[in-house]
Amino acid sequence: MEDILHNSASAVTAAAGLPEPDVQILTSGGLRISAHSRILAMVSPVLENIIERPVKHRSSDRLIPILGVPCDAVSAFIEYLYNSTCKEDQMEKYGLHLLVLSHVYLVPQLKQRCTRGVSERLTAENVVDVLQLARLCDAPDLYLKCMKQVAARFKTVEQTEGWKFMQDHDPWLELEILKFINEDELRRKRTRRHRKEQNMYLQLSDGIECLEHICREGCTTVGPYDVEPKKPVPCDKYSTCHGVQMLIKHFAVCKRRANGFGCSRCKQMWQLLRLHSSVCDHPDSCRVPLCRQFKLKTQQQKLSDDAKWKILVKKVSSAKAMSSLSLPKRKREEELKGTTDSTAQALKTFRLS
């Protein structure tokens, strides 16, 4: 095989018009790969330092040992130094070895290629081994990919031999993995909670729009007394609009409200009217009942206004603005058509005290 490698190097040399190889790479199997010192030094600063050492510190026949990995992996490594390409079958067989070699000999392009190639071939069986290697080879992207893989398939990973070996020989890494899993779960919970809150604020914002729409032009069976009723055709946000209409109908006939007490649904209606007044910019011309009165009352009681209510108003306004910026109008209207949660449900969910 040594003759084959030497003949191959000679053929490449003749085809490329290069001088004869002046250095040999010694592999673990005792095989030698002929190479050109200038090319090795140009691609790898580590090999450059080895080649430029004084003669007394290295053998006279210019021999560079690359040991600890299969000879075919070394051959693939040298091939990459010459033509900057790595075949898929080489990555499949020697991806981990090439990652180590690229790290040791400071070949960043090959290291990036190996990081991508190895991450695409992660399995529950090898992810712990790759994680340990990624930490040793200072490959943060691969390390994070392995961590996420372990977190996503933890029950399967903890049954593998790699995990059991790591528990016995690297307990600090086990602690680091468990800490990452815990933090990842906390991030997921915060994200779900934030999305749930944003959805609630957006429903309240849609409820305000539906209230304005009902008071301005009417919708199906509910509308202003001085506007001619339109055909009972549902609007684009009817799932939300219907909930507001039901609140208005109940609010108009509730006997407990008439007696000065009011039920939970009446309190929801009061909150919706007050919330509308807090975000309305034109109270003098607004058609929504009590808008101006709530605005004046809020200004009079500004110093003693409820802090939680201020936060609610700010969140609703922010959610509406972010939704308008992030989604095209047509797409957002299509999504709202499929919404089944009504504003009444959102009002039930939110509590000020």
WOSUL-V580017 format. One record per backbone hydrogen bond with DSSP energy under -1.0 kcal/mol. NH is the residue of the N-H (numbers start at 0). CO is the residue of the C=O. E is the energy in kcal/mol with one decimal. If there is no record, write none. Layout:
[[NH;CO;E] [NH;CO;E]]
This chain:
[[4;0;-2.4] [5;1;-2.3] [6;2;-2.9] [7;3;-2.4] [8;4;-2.4] [9;5;-2.3] [10;6;-2.4] [11;7;-2.4] [12;8;-2.4] [13;9;-2.5] [14;10;-2.5] [15;11;-2.4] [17;12;-2.2] [22;34;-1.8] [23;61;-2.2] [24;32;-2.8] [25;63;-2.5] [26;30;-2.7] [29;26;-1.8] [32;24;-2.4] [34;22;-2.8] [39;35;-2.1] [40;36;-2.6] [41;37;-1.9] [42;38;-1.4] [43;39;-2.4] [47;43;-1.9] [48;44;-1.9] [49;45;-2.0] [50;46;-2.7] [51;47;-2.2] [56;53;-1.8] [57;54;-1.5] [61;58;-1.4] [63;23;-3.1] [65;25;-3.2] [73;69;-1.8] [74;70;-2.4] [75;71;-2.2] [76;72;-2.1] [77;73;-2.7] [78;74;-2.3] [79;75;-2.0] [80;76;-1.9] [81;77;-1.3] [82;78;-2.4] [83;79;-2.7] [90;86;-2.2] [91;87;-2.6] [92;88;-1.9] [93;89;-3.1] [94;90;-1.2] [97;93;-2.9] [98;94;-1.9] [99;95;-2.0] [100;96;-2.6] [101;97;-2.7] [102;98;-1.7] [103;99;-2.8] [104;100;-2.6] [106;101;-2.6] [110;106;-1.9] [111;107;-2.4] [112;108;-2.0] [113;109;-2.7] [114;110;-2.4] [115;111;-2.1] [116;112;-2.5] [117;113;-3.0] [118;114;-1.9] [119;115;-1.6] [120;117;-1.2] [126;122;-1.6] [129;125;-2.5] [130;126;-2.2] [131;127;-2.1] [132;128;-2.0] [133;129;-2.9] [134;130;-1.9] [135;131;-1.9] [136;132;-2.5] [138;133;-2.5] [142;138;-2.4] [143;139;-2.6] [144;140;-2.1] [145;141;-2.3] [146;142;-2.3] [147;143;-2.4] [148;144;-2.0] [149;145;-2.6] [150;146;-2.5] [151;147;-2.3] [152;148;-1.7] [156;152;-2.6] [157;153;-2.8] [158;155;-1.1] [159;156;-2.0] [163;159;-1.7] [164;160;-2.6] [165;161;-2.2] [166;162;-2.3] [167;163;-1.5] [168;164;-1.9] [169;165;-2.9] [173;169;-1.5] [174;170;-2.3] [175;171;-2.2] [176;172;-2.5] [177;173;-2.5] [178;174;-2.2] [179;175;-2.0] [180;176;-2.5] [181;177;-2.2] [182;178;-2.4] [183;179;-2.7] [184;180;-2.2] [185;181;-2.1] [186;182;-2.3] [187;183;-2.2] [188;184;-2.3] [189;185;-2.4] [190;186;-2.4] [191;187;-2.7] [192;188;-2.6] [193;189;-2.6] [194;190;-2.6] [195;191;-2.3] [196;192;-2.4] [197;193;-2.9] [198;194;-2.4] [199;195;-1.9] [200;196;-2.8] [201;197;-2.4] [202;198;-2.1] [203;199;-2.2] [204;200;-2.3] [205;201;-2.5] [206;202;-2.3] [207;203;-2.1] [208;204;-2.0] [209;205;-2.5] [210;206;-2.4] [211;207;-2.4] [212;208;-2.6] [213;209;-2.7] [214;210;-2.4] [215;211;-1.8] [216;212;-2.3] [217;212;-1.2] [218;221;-3.3] [221;218;-2.1] [226;223;-1.1] [232;230;-3.5] [237;234;-1.2] [240;236;-3.1] [241;237;-3.1] [243;239;-1.7] [244;240;-2.4] [245;241;-2.2] [246;242;-1.7] [247;243;-2.4] [248;244;-2.7] [249;245;-2.2] [250;246;-2.8] [251;247;-1.9] [253;249;-1.5] [257;253;-1.5] [258;254;-1.6] [259;256;-1.5] [260;255;-2.4] [266;262;-2.0] [267;263;-1.7] [268;264;-1.8] [269;265;-2.4] [270;266;-2.3] [271;267;-2.2] [272;268;-2.4] [273;269;-2.6] [274;270;-2.7] [275;271;-2.3] [276;272;-2.1] [277;273;-1.8] [278;274;-1.2] [279;275;-1.2] [290;287;-1.4] [293;289;-2.5] [294;290;-2.0] [295;291;-2.5] [296;292;-2.4] [297;293;-2.3] [298;294;-2.0] [299;295;-2.2] [300;296;-1.8] [309;305;-1.7] [310;306;-2.0] [311;307;-2.3] [312;308;-2.5] [313;309;-2.3] [314;310;-2.7] [315;311;-2.6] [316;312;-2.2] [317;313;-2.4] [318;314;-2.8] [319;315;-2.0] [320;316;-2.2] [321;317;-2.8] [322;318;-2.1] [323;319;-2.0] [324;320;-1.7] [325;321;-2.1] [326;322;-1.6] [331;327;-2.5] [332;328;-2.3] [333;329;-1.9] [334;330;-1.9] [335;331;-2.2] [336;332;-1.4] [338;335;-1.1] [345;341;-1.4] [346;342;-2.6] [347;343;-1.8] [348;344;-1.7] [349;345;-1.9]]
